[in-house]
């Protein structure tokens, strides 16, 4: 009965509302250091793919708001899984003014791929966690490289960390941020999909960029990568 209660739509809606409020508090009370954003200036107005590891998913709203400078419409769509957890995440980001497209590399992959292409065609940027929704942790699946090549869109590796957080016991060791700390958002150099000869080579470059950005962000808030 307890499990049914946790899965009830009203319970999930309440949880999404509380989590959205918490993430707004985190974003507003964290002292952010932003690294590498100036390198994105030449790409202003173009749709991009922001790629970051799944463990940083709860920090995505702070990245999205920083990306656009707005809290009402970020021009940013997050790809989330069709699993119950993914639907909860979609509800949370919607409450934060961020678009969500549902699907994953395992369920609904074709549908979400087409949705991502549609979003990019509309001129909006897309955020992807290439090791989601179930890992292995920090092992990138090929969808991000395939999307970048087909849509001819640059990929920006993103790393984000906060000094005050809890690591959950999930497969990705999800970061649950706490307010009133220090934070770092690191944008890696944009990766041109045409710079790699194969999809596999492009994926390796993207994965390395994400790890470098994530580790750099961790160091900047005093954490070991």
C-alpha positions in Angstrom: 0.0 0.0 0.0 2.9 2.3 0.8 4.4 1.7 -2.7 1.0 2.4 -4.3 0.8 5.6 -2.3 4.2 6.7 -3.5 3.1 6.1 -7.1 -0.2 7.9 -6.8 -0.4 10.9 -9.2 -1.2 13.3 -6.4 1.9 12.1 -4.4 4.1 12.5 -7.4 2.7 15.9 -8.2 3.4 17.0 -4.6 6.9 15.6 -4.7 7.6 17.4 -8.0 6.3 20.7 -6.6 8.5 20.4 -3.5 11.5 19.4 -5.4 11.1 22.3 -7.9 10.8 24.7 -5.0 14.0 23.2 -3.4 15.9 23.5 -6.7 14.9 27.2 -7.0 16.2 27.8 -3.5 19.5 26.0 -4.4 19.9 28.1 -7.5 19.2 31.4 -5.7 21.4 30.8 -2.6 24.4 29.2 -4.3 27.4 31.4 -5.1 28.1 30.4 -8.6 31.3 30.5 -10.5 30.8 30.2 -14.3 33.7 29.1 -16.5 33.9 29.0 -20.3 30.6 30.8 -21.1 32.4 33.5 -23.1 33.5 30.8 -25.6 29.9 30.2 -26.4 29.2 33.8 -27.5 30.0 33.1 -31.2 27.3 30.4 -31.1 24.6 32.6 -29.6 21.2 32.1 -31.4 22.1 28.7 -32.6 20.7 25.5 -31.2 23.2 23.4 -29.3 23.4 20.1 -27.5 24.4 20.4 -23.9 25.9 17.1 -22.6 26.4 16.2 -19.0 26.6 13.1 -16.9 23.4 11.8 -15.3 24.7 12.3 -11.8 24.4 16.0 -12.3 20.7 15.9 -13.4 19.3 17.7 -10.3 21.6 20.6 -11.1 20.4 20.9 -14.7 17.9 23.8 -13.9 20.8 26.0 -12.6 22.7 25.3 -15.8 19.6 26.0 -18.0 18.9 29.3 -16.3 22.6 30.3 -16.5 22.6 29.2 -20.2 19.8 31.6 -21.1 19.8 34.1 -18.3 16.0 33.6 -17.8 13.9 31.6 -15.4 10.6 31.7 -17.4 11.7 30.3 -20.7 15.2 28.9 -21.0 14.9 27.9 -24.7 16.2 24.6 -23.4 14.7 21.1 -23.6 15.9 18.3 -21.4 15.6 14.7 -22.6 14.3 12.4 -19.9 13.3 8.7 -19.8 9.8 7.3 -20.0 10.3 5.5 -16.7 8.3 6.7 -13.7 11.4 8.6 -12.4 11.7 10.2 -15.8 8.1 11.4 -15.7 8.7 12.9 -12.3 11.8 14.7 -13.6 9.8 16.0 -16.5 7.1 17.3 -14.1 9.8 19.0 -12.1 11.6 20.7 -15.0 8.2 21.8 -16.5 7.5 23.6 -13.2 10.9 25.4 -13.6 10.2 26.7 -17.1 12.3 24.1 -18.8 10.9 21.9 -21.6 11.1 18.1 -21.5 11.1 15.4 -24.1 10.5 11.9 -23.0 12.3 8.8 -24.1 15.6 6.9 -23.6 18.1 4.7 -25.3 16.2 1.7 -24.1 12.5 2.7 -24.2 11.0 5.1 -26.8 14.5 5.8 -28.2 13.2 6.4 -31.8 10.4 8.7 -30.6 12.6 10.8 -28.4 15.3 11.0 -31.1 12.7 12.4 -33.5 11.4 14.8 -30.8 15.0 16.0 -30.2 15.4 16.6 -33.9 12.1 18.6 -34.0 13.2 20.7 -31.0 16.5 21.5 -32.7 14.8 22.4 -35.9 12.8 24.9 -34.0 16.0 26.6 -32.8 16.0 25.3 -29.2 18.9 23.7 -27.5 18.7 20.2 -26.1 20.2 18.8 -22.9 21.3 15.1 -22.8 22.7 12.8 -20.2 24.3 10.2 -22.4 24.8 7.6 -19.7 21.1 7.7 -18.7 18.7 6.4 -17.7 20.3 3.4 -16.1 24.0 3.5 -16.8 26.6 2.3 -16.6 27.7 5.4 -14.8 29.8 7.7 -17.0 29.6 5.4 -20.0 28.2 7.4 -22.9 25.6 5.8 -25.2 25.8 6.6 -28.9 22.6 8.7 -29.2 24.3 12.0 -28.4 26.9 11.6 -31.2 24.3 10.3 -33.7 22.0 13.3 -33.0 24.8 15.7 -33.3 25.9 14.3 -36.7 22.4 14.0 -38.2 21.3 17.5 -37.0 24.7 19.1 -37.6 24.7 20.7 -34.2 27.6 21.5 -32.0 27.9 19.7 -28.6 28.9 21.6 -25.5 30.2 19.4 -22.6 28.9 20.7 -19.3 30.1 20.1 -15.8 28.4 21.4 -12.6 29.1 20.8 -8.9 28.1 22.3 -5.6 30.0 22.3 -2.3 26.9 21.4 -0.2 25.2 18.2 -1.5 24.4 14.6 -0.7 25.3 11.7 -3.0 22.4 9.2 -3.3 23.0 5.5 -3.4 21.6 5.2 -7.0 23.6 3.7 -9.9 24.8 7.1 -10.9 25.5 8.4 -7.4 23.1 11.3 -8.1 24.1 14.6 -6.6 21.3 16.1 -4.4 22.2 19.7 -4.0 21.7 21.7 -0.8 21.3 25.5 -0.5 23.8 28.1 0.7 27.0 26.7 -0.8 29.4 27.4 -3.6 28.8 26.2 -7.1 30.7 25.9 -10.3 29.3 25.5 -13.9 32.0 24.7 -16.5 31.3 24.8 -20.2 33.8 22.8 -22.2 34.9 23.8 -25.7 32.1 23.2 -28.2 32.6 20.1 -30.3 31.9 20.2 -34.0 30.4 16.8 -35.1 32.2 17.2 -38.4 35.6 17.2 -36.6 35.5 13.4 -36.1 35.6 10.9 -38.9 33.2 8.3 -37.2 30.4 8.4 -34.7 32.5 6.3 -32.3 35.3 8.8 -32.4 32.9 11.7 -31.9 31.3 9.9 -28.9 34.8 9.4 -27.3 35.6 13.1 -27.7 32.2 14.1 -26.1 32.6 11.7 -23.2 36.1 12.9 -22.5 34.8 16.5 -22.6 32.0 15.8 -20.1 34.4 14.1 -17.7 36.9 16.9 -17.9 34.2 19.5 -17.3 32.6 17.6 -14.4 36.0 17.1 -12.7 36.9 20.7 -13.2 33.7 21.9 -11.6 34.2 19.5 -8.6 37.7 20.9 -8.0 36.5 24.5 -8.2 34.1 23.9 -5.2 36.8 22.0 -3.2 35.7 18.5 -4.0 37.8 15.6 -5.3 36.8 14.6 -8.8 
